[in-house]
Amino acid sequence: MKNKTLRAWFLCLGLTLPTIAGDAQACLNAVELSRKEAVKLINEAEAALAAGDAVRALALLDGKLAGEEGYEVSNDKLDKRIQRVWAVARLRAGDSADVAAAVTVLREQSEGSPKDPWLKVRLAEALSRTKKGGDEARKLLEDLAKRDLIVDPEGFATLARLRKSAQDDAGAAQAIERCKAMAKNVATCSDAPLPEPKKVKKHTATSMRNRMLDPDQWR
């Protein structure tokens, strides 16, 4: 079943009886994005990410999309682009629930497009930000590296951090050199560990961005 109305109702599924009336009304008030609005939002968020400002990208997307009422966009391709850019912003600037959500979205999209190396690189980046995802992340990136399919400096920086963590200093240095050869900003290319994502605050756990792990599952 594919229609934008279902997007507005996804939060209503699984609600307990005492809460249905209020949350159903919220679902009816979902933010509807036109094609022009969606493209503008995506372009602005992608530009912020390209400039290394994931915090701004996340603020832009959350400001438009993260309300309790959800959002609607009628074009499936645009919706997937929104999910992707939001996932990247969340994994780079969000809390631990954001990172988990990014893993879910990027894994599903990667499984749906198994020949897309960008999705595998982003999934590995997201996994590397979790407590137990490092081994899987490195396996993904080492496979891509062997086939020269790591598509951007952020992918090589992630590989460098994973190799450094595994005490493969020579491999980490090699990944940093590849990163620098691609990067516009060499500050991207570091094998230093990233700060752990912030823990989820209980009072924000019901927000749209923490409740929706996989936007496509309701289609």
Secondary structure, 3 states (H helix, E strand, C coil): CCCHHHHHHHHHCCCCHHHHHHHHHHHHCCEECCHHHHHHHHHHHHHHHHCCCHHHHHHHHHHHHCCCCCEECCCHHHHHHHHHHHHHHHHHHCEHHHHHHHHHHHHHHHHHCCCCHHHHHHHHHHHHCCCCCHHHHHHHHHHHHHCCCCCCHHHHHHHHHHHHHCCCHHHHHHHHHHHHHHCCCHHHCCCCCCCCCECCCHHHCCCHHHHCCCHHHHC
